[in-house]
Amino acid sequence: MNEGGSRIRRRVAVRKRNRPSLESIFASPTAADLQPGDEEEEEEEEEMMAGSRRKKTAEVQPVENNDSEEDMFGDYDSFAENSFLAHVDDLEQYMQLPEHRKHASDLATDDLCSESDKHNKFSVTTIDNFTELKMDEHTKNQSRQEDVCIEPEPDLLYDIPSSQVLYFENLHNSSNDLGDQSTKERDCNSSSHKTVNEELPQNSIEQHQQTDDSSSKVRTSSEENRRKSLKEHLKSAMTGNAKAQTPIFSRTKQLKETLLSEEINVAKKTIESSSDDLGPFYSLPSKVRDLYVQFKGIGKLYEWQHTCLTLNSVQERKNLIYSLPTSGGKTLVAEILMLQELLCRRRDVLMILPYVAIVQEKISGLSSFGIELGFFVEEYAGSKGKFPPIKRREKKSLYIATIEKGHSLVNSLIETGRIGSLGLVVVDELHMIGEGSRGAILEMTLAKVLYTSKTTQIIGMSATLNNVEDLQEFLQAEYYTSQFRPVELKEYLKINDAIYEVDSKAENGMTFSRLLNYKYSDTLKKMDPDHLVALVTEVIPNYSCLVFCPTKKNCENVAEMICKFLSKEYLKHREEEKHEVIKNLKNVSSGNLCPVLKRTIPFGVAYHHSGLTSDERKLLEEAYSTGVLCLFTCTSTLAAGVNLPARRVILRAPYVAKEFLKRNQYKQMIGRAGRAGIDSIGESILILQEKDKQQVLELISRPLENCYSHLVQEFTKGIQTLFLSLIGLKIATNLDDIYHFMNGTFFGVQQKILLKEKSLWEITVESLRYLTEKGLLQKDTTDKSEEEFQHSFHITKLGRASFKGTIDLAYCDVLYRDLKKGLEGLVLESLLHLIYLTTPYDMASQCDPDWMIYFRQFSQLSPAEQNVAALLGVSENFIGKKASGQAIKKKVDKDIVNRLYLSFVLYALLKETNIWSVSEKFNMPRGYIQSLLTGAATFSSCVLHFCEMLLHEKAEALQEEVEELLRLPSDFPGITSSTEKA
């Protein structure tokens, strides 16, 4: 076993007066530390060494890349009175005293660690704690059999985000491979070299102790003493350190990392001075530029990106909104601004993205930058994320979050008084602020940041913005726009066999381009009246193609139809890789495979919609990105999801479900056409019927839709939730302050447009009154203010539980009632009742049960499970009548019936643990069942926090009651006199 690893695991040293420092012992680097340019200088130094030293080392030929023993010990290799090893004898006796053992061990650990780290640690900036952890892990593998073992410090493992663990594990594994390789190389050396390495310390001691004795006796004696003597243990460890190959440590790398540190300091000063000199790379170290070349292949920025980054408003850290077409390179500008905040200004950053899949994609793309540049990348999506986030002393954090998680994160920072640590908030797809309840949540998040932190910068970006002036006023932001697109996009319309090019200069908005030249049989004409086969075969398999369809079922049908008429030649294109995709799909689905995908993937075709599981989607997206799959039939959600561009984009119809296409949706879909660096041009083709021609011509010529606030429109998820959190977080607690806050929201900016009958003041008063009547807020009884607008409010127990549990206020009283009812008669013989209580209300309201399946499942319930249904007021007779279509006189709450049906789905999933079998049993898409499972897990967490807050409030009330009971009455004898004395 190589004893070199014991320099970290076995740290034993004591500082004494006149004792040589460990720096002098480790002063000479090993040969492995030297780069080719350093070897000449080292050879010159060795020529100046004493002649006696040459004689000692000449007796044996040292192992390649290892220094001799004398190189390490220098002038301290004797047993002279003042030598280093002589003082170790004193240490051994000192260590024998029980009262000193622990103290000496602790002191030695700290001393040796601090001294040796000066010469043996990795570079100073990039990997930081990860590097130290990597050294400890590698050393641990080499020294498992040692008697003394000091575990790595726990704080090294403490706060590594899960998003970066995988990257670090790969780094660690490669290090172990390198260590194993070097170990094997050493093992391959001759046995004579092994003997020299092991006996070299003894030979040196032998010359200074008893030159007349035989060497074999000395070696035998020395081996026996080494097991007992701390002196020999320490010397052996140091010898091993000198011999150990350390290919990771190099002067060149240390110089590079030192240079990076210096560049970061220069960048800090540059940003603070706001000068025109932007330093190596837009106020960032040159290493950032190198990493973009290495990880993303980006060697040069577009002209608009340079212009945007050098704007005065950006240099002065003003809020900014910028808008460009899809694929224009918006994200890169945001990333550079985020890196400036993390590395130069040393503050945390929050990036808000619309969907979980996009968050995960961005986590994957930026984790490597975090490792190399020394910051954390933390995921806040789905079930991931810590509230409040870990407070870090040195490294800063990049939080990448969905809209909902971003809001919760901002709330937790405000509550803990840490909102000032957030230096930058970046919002992608800013236009979503005008889309339903999610838009209302995004608006609340940004409004709170603006109100509570004047030093936090906000950057918003989008490809589809129209009424930018309103957003500018809300965010107090500058605006930058450009029509740049790296790949030219040509838009076409297809009517019957003719294809027209969209031309804004033409009289009717289009000009004739060509006729489709594809021979169709009569059968093909019936199966493919829109000529999709002709359009896709012009592109695939050498280029990629997306076909957007109105519905999920239409996606699957179109994929199968296209494959029926593709030639057998398509099967040979990357055949082995397509078989591998099918194999991987089976592996992630417990051996199951969708029959449609089984038929289409061999042709390089697949469908993509929410009916797929997340694992299936990921595999198919990877296969499409690498060109193994060349055609996706997909729904509109892909346009707003992960980045999957194509040479040609085809819109099967100008509809999304039954709704006619909006201009924003159309621009997002066709924006996927053309891949920068791959395609020279991108094409979009919208297929339409004569009846839709006029609407389509208006669609392609009209401006983008305006963006409007949904804060009041989404009543319970909007303004009510906002007011409850404002009072709960003590941002604003009286009517006047709340009204002032509302004026600063996006809704406040648009109030003249959105409010026709009532004023903003009236809506504010009504909302507060509603929350008070619902038992979520109370007026402060201690407030003596005569004016109504100065009356303060405080949050109730139920209000705080709803706010902390992030419960939709439309369901908070229903949840409280259900839990209270469950407490009175909870059925514990089966898990069905508990599952029902954690089934999401919002998914139940959207559910449409299959009554025959419902009746079949109901008839198979056990007596205990039937008791649960009876408690909820749902009977088998009722479900049977619904299944047979009979009239029902007795009214049963529809939401309860639907919620119980979803509870059956979750209960079956709990018992069978296979999404595929449950999907078949309930005739539901497996993707929907997975979403239901995720929703139930999230809602369970909300219910948990809801109950915890109620219990916490109840515990505090009981504590106050106990204290009141234990308090002596004021008229109790002795109370008055003792008070007067005091």
C-alpha positions, 0 to 999 in steps of 0.5 A: 500500500502506498503510504503517501496518502497518510499526509492528510489522514494521519496528521500528527505534529507538535510545534516546539521552539527551535524545531524546523517547520514543515514548510522546509520539509516539504519545500522540494517539489516532486518531479511530477509537480514540474512541467517541462519548462520547470525541469531545467531550473530544478536541475540547476538547483540540484547541481548546487547540492552537497557532494555527500548527498550525491554519494548517498543517492548514487548507491541506488537508482531512484524510481522514475518521477520520485525524489530521494529521501534526502530531498525531503528531509534536507539537513534534518535526517540525523539523530542529532540533539536538535534534529526534527526526529529527535524531538519526536521522542519527546512527543512520544512520551508526552502522548503517553499521558492520558490528559494530553493525548486528545489535546495533542492529537487535535493540535497536531491535526490542525498544525499539519493540515494548515502547513501541508495545505500550503504546498499540497492543495489544489488551485485557489479558485475553481474547485475549492471545497470539491478539490479538498473533498476529492483529495480526502476521498482519494487518500481514504482509498489508499489508507483504509488499513491504517490504525489512525484515521481522521475523517474528512471534515463534515462541512466539505460535504455539507452544502453541495447542491444535488445539481452539482453532485453528479458532475463532481462524482464524475470528476472524483471517479476520473481521479480514482482512475488516475490514482489506480493507474499510477498505482499499477505503474508503480506495482509494475516496477522491479522488486529491487526498486520496491526494496529500495523504496521500502528500505531507504529510510532504514539505510539512512538511519543505519549510517547515523546509528551503528555503522559497524552492525550488519545491515540486516539486523538494523533492518529487522530491528527497525521494522519492529520499532516502526510498528511501535514508534510514532517517530518511524510512523511519521518519517515513513509517512513523509517519505511516502509523501515525497515519493508519491506521484502527484500528477494533478498538482502542477506549477503551471496550473497553480499559475493559471488559477492565480491568474484567474483570481487576479482577473476576478479582482480586476473585474470587480474593480472594473465593475465598481468603477463603471469604466469603459474598459470591460476587462478580459471578457465583459468584466469577467476573467478570460477563463469564462470565455475559454469555458464557453468555447469548451462547453458550448462551442461559442467563440464570439458573440453576435454584434447585438449581444456585444451592444446589449452588454455594453449599454450604459443602462447595463453598466449602471445596473439598471433594470432591463427588458430585451426582446429578440426573435427565437434563436437570437441568443438571448440567454447568453447575454443573461448568463454573462450578466449572472456570472458578473453578479456571482463572480465580481459583485459576489451576490446570489442570483435567481433565474426564473424559467417557465417549466420544470424541463427547462429548469433541468436543462439549464441546470445541466448546462450551467453546473459545469460552469459552477464547478469551474468558477466556484459557485453553486447551482441550485435547482428549485423545481418540482420537489427540489429546493430548500426554504430558506436557502442555505446561507453561505459565507464564501461561495455564492449561489445561482438559484434556477427555479420555476415560477412557483418555486421562485415565488416561494424562494423570494418569500423565504428570503424576505421573511429571514431578512436576506432579500438584500443578498439577492443581487440579480433576478433574471426572468425568461419568457417574460410575456408569461406574466400575462398568462393566467394564475402563473402570470399572477404569481410571477407578477407578485414575485417581481413586485415584492423584489421591487418593493423590498430590495432597491439593490436587486437588479431585474432582467427580463427577456422574451421573443414575443412582447408587444406592450413593452411600455407597461412592463417598462413602467412596472419594472422601472426598466430600460428596453432593448430590441433587435430583429437579429436572427442567426439563421434566416427564416422563411414562412410559407402557407400551404393551400391544397397543392400550392405553397405560398411565401409570406410576404408583407409587401404583397397585396394580400400578404403572400406570393406564389412559390411552387406546386408540390411535386409528389406522386400520390396514389389514391390510397395515399391521397385518402390517408394523407390529404394534407400531403404531409408525407411529401413535405417531410420527405423533402427534409428527412432523414438528413435534416430534422423536422417538427410537425405541430398537431392540434391534439395529443391523439392527432400526434400519434396518428400522424406519426403512424400514418407517415411511417406507413408510407415511408420507404424501407430505406429509412429503416437503415439510417442509423439503424443500430442507434435507433435499436438502442433508443428502443432498448433504453425506452424499455429499460426506463419503463420496466420492460414496457414500450408504447406500441406506436413508438415501437412502430415509428422509431425504426423509421426515425419518427416519434411523437412528443406530448404530455402523455409521455413519462418524463424519462421517455421524453428525455430519451426521445429528446436526446435522440432527436438532438443527436439526429438519431430521430429526425421527425417529431409530431408534437403539440404546442407545448414543445414550442415553449419547452426545451430547445429542439430546433429543426430545419423545417417546422410544419403546422398541421392546422391553425388550431391548438385543440379547438382554439384558433392559433394566437399570434404569440403561439404562431411565432413561438412555433415557427421560431423553432425553424433553423438551427444556428451553426447547422442550418443555413436557412429555416422554413415554416409551413402552415397548412390551412383549408380555404375556410380558414384562409382569411383568418390566417392572413390576419394572423400572419399580419397582425401585431403580437397580442398585448400582455395584461395582468391577471392579478385580480382576474385570478382572485384566489391565486392572485390578489388574495394570496398577495395580500395574505403574504404581504401581511404575513411577511410584514411587508405591508400591514395596513390598508394604506401601505397595501394600496401603495404596494398595489399601485406599484404592481403590473396591475397598478400600471394597467388599472385604467385599462383593466378597471371599468366599474371599481377603483383600485382602492375599492378592490383593495378594501373588498379583498381585505374584507373577504379575507377577514370574513373567511377567517384568514385575517383579523384587524388588530384590536390594539390599534387605536387609529381613528382612520380606517386606512391606518388600521393594521391587520394580522394573520390568523392561525388558518391564514398563516397555515395557508400561507406557509403551506402555499395552499390555494385559498379557494380550497383552504377552508375545504382542506381544514374541514376535510382534515377536521372531519378526518380527525374525528373518523380517520379510517386507518385499516386502509391507506385510502383515506389518507391518500384521499386527503392528499389528492390535489383539489385542482386536479379533481376539478378537471377530472372526467371519470370513466364511470364503467371503470369507476364502478368496476374499481368500486365493486372490488373495494374491501370493507374498510375501503368501502367505509372510506367511501361511505364517510365521503357520502359516495355509494356503489349504488350511485356509481352504478347508476352513473355508469348505466346512465340512469337518472339520480335523484340524490345529489352528491358533490361532484368534486368529492366523487372526482377526487375519490376516483383520482384517489383510486388511481393513486391507491392502485399505483401505491399497490402496483408501483407500475405506471403502465399497468395502472395506465391500462387499468384506468385507461389514462395516459401514463404521463397524466398518471405521473403528473398526478403522482407528482401533484399528489406529492407536492400537495402532501408537502403543502398539507404537511406544512399546513398541519405543522403551522396549525399545531405550532399555533396550538402549541404556543396557545397552550404554552401561554395558557400554562404560563398563565396558570403557573403565574401567582395572582397579584393579591397573593401574600408576599407578592406586593412586598417583594415587588416593592423591595425590587 
